[in-house]
Amino acid sequence: MKKFKIIIAVILASILFLLVFIGDYFYTVAIDSSTDKSSISNQEQKEEEYYIEEENWFLNNKKEVKMTSVTGFNLVGYKFLNDKSDKWVIVTHGYGSNAYNMAYYIKKFYDLGYNVFAPDLIGLGKSEGKFISMGGYDSKDMKKWIDVLNDTHDKPDIALFGISMGATTVMNVLDEELTKNVKVFIETADI
């Protein structure tokens, strides 16, 4: 009986060790913002040659905005002001990406006559963070970004557009108490 208990204890300890190892591995690969995600995600990473014009436009027209996340990290977003409109689209990137990788979509909305705002979500792009929020805290930060736009641009009409994890952020922000000037929500896996 004693030998049987030892065997069971060894098996349980092995299973526990294996579960901790697997959990740590998946946390490091998926959530830890310091880990390179290029091997598991190439969302919004379009062919570089094809999007050089939009990426150059992004770099030449961005106005950097900073804010503190609900988690205490410093966040960065980018405004693209279009003098043809007072309406805004907030473009939100997906997992392992950043606002710069959304240059194609940002330019398209801008060319359609909208002002555009694109944040780098927690732990991605220029935004600080030790983890990727997967849309959780990002949606609370999105509410804060909307408040910033409302304060600086007199409550303009706002549409929210998100891809992949950005779509999750857009869906989750529906749980926040949004002002009535947030009119449209667009979520997509990819275009």
C-alpha positions, -999 to +999 in steps of 0.1 A: +000+000+000+029+024+008+045+017-025+012+024-043+009+058-025+044+067-035+037+058-072+005+079-071+023+109-055+051+107-081+025+106-109+005+135-094+038+155-089+048+148-125+014+159-138+015+191-117+050+198-130+039+192-166+009+215-162+030+243-147+055+239-175+028+240-202+010+269-186+042+289-183+051+281-220+017+293-233+018+324-211+053+333-224+044+327-260+009+342-261+006+369-233+041+380-223+047+412-243+085+408-243+083+376-264+085+379-302+051+370-317+062+370-354+063+332-355+027+328-344+010+358-358+014+378-390-020+396-389-020+429-407+016+421-419+008+427-455+034+424-483+059+452-475+063+464-511+026+467-517+020+489-486+051+511-486+031+542-498+006+538-468+034+531-443+053+562-455+021+582-453+016+570-418+051+580-407+047+615-423+012+623-410+010+609-375+005+630-345+015+611-314-008+612-284+000+597-249-022+585-221-019+563-190-037+529-192-061+518-165-032+493-157-008+522-151+013+517-182+020+545-206+001+542-239+007+557-273-018+565-300-017+583-333-040+610-347-045+616-384-063+649-388-085+654-420-097+690-425-126+677-446-145+661-416-152+663-380-161+625-378-136+600-365-127+563-369-107+546-343-087+518-359-076+490-335-049+465-345-048+428-338-027+404-318+011+409-319+006+439-341+006+477-337-009+509-351+018+512-378+008+478-392-027+492-397-014+520-421-034+506-450-067+508-432-059+541-415-051+556-450-083+542-465-105+557-438-086+590-441-091+590-479-128+585-473-128+618-455-125+607-418-102+618-390-085+586-378-071+576-344-050+544-340-038+533-305-010+508-298-026+484-273-010+474-240+024+459-244+025+464-282+041+490-305+053+520-285+028+513-256+043+500-224+032+467-208+044+434-195+015+415-209-009+415-238-044+422-225-062+403-254-089+431-254-097+430-217-080+460-202-077+474-238-114+480-239-113+501-207-084+520-223-104+524-255-131+542-234-104+565-220-092+572-256-128+580-266-130+604-237-097+621-249-112+626-284-144+639-269-125+664-247-102+676-275-126+676-305-160+685-289-177+651-289-174+642-326-192+612-342-170+582-337-169+548-354-148+519-339-130+495-362-110+465-350-093+435-365-089+402-346-078+412-310-088+447-320-123+434-328-124+419-293-114+453-279-142+469-299-168+443-288-157+446-251-160+484-251-197+479-256-198+470-219-185+505-210-207+535-206-200+551-239-212+586-249-239+587-275-216+601-302-200+566-306-222+555-334-207+525-353-188+493-343-170+473-370-153+440-360-136+417-385-111+388-384-092+403-413-100+420-446 
